[in-house]
């Protein structure tokens, strides 16, 4: 693991469950969810070091990470009837 390169975490909004779902190729076993981005980041700050330790990665004090989020929405046009 490159200490200077932040780990990449993907967060996708699940509109049915109304939660952010996070996964990562950089952190084996990472799969979690939270109702807000702030709550998700708080969970990640705990889970990432634990999962890295469990997978035998180098023991470092600070693990930078970047959350890339995707939220899909629909905009509706209001058409005037002539």
Residue pairs with C-beta under 8 A, 6 or more apart in sequence:
1 7
1 26
1 52
1 57
1 58
1 60
3 58
3 60
5 64
6 64
6 65
6 66
7 24
7 26
7 27
7 48
7 63
7 64
7 65
7 66
8 24
8 25
8 26
8 65
8 66
8 68
9 22
9 23
9 24
9 26
9 27
9 30
9 44
9 48
9 65
9 66
9 67
9 68
10 22
10 23
10 24
10 67
10 68
10 69
10 70
11 20
11 21
11 22
11 37
11 40
11 67
11 68
11 69
11 70
12 20
12 21
12 69
12 70
12 71
13 19
13 20
13 21
13 69
13 70
13 71
13 72
14 20
14 21
14 33
15 72
17 33
18 35
19 33
19 34
19 35
20 33
20 34
20 35
20 36
20 37
20 40
20 69
21 31
21 32
21 33
22 30
22 31
22 32
22 33
22 34
22 40
22 43
22 44
22 67
23 30
23 31
24 30
26 65
27 47
27 48
27 51
27 52
28 51
28 55
29 51
29 54
29 55
30 44
30 47
30 48
30 51
32 40
32 43
32 44
32 47
33 40
34 40
34 42
34 43
37 67
37 69
40 67
41 67
44 65
44 67
48 63
48 65
49 63
52 63
53 59
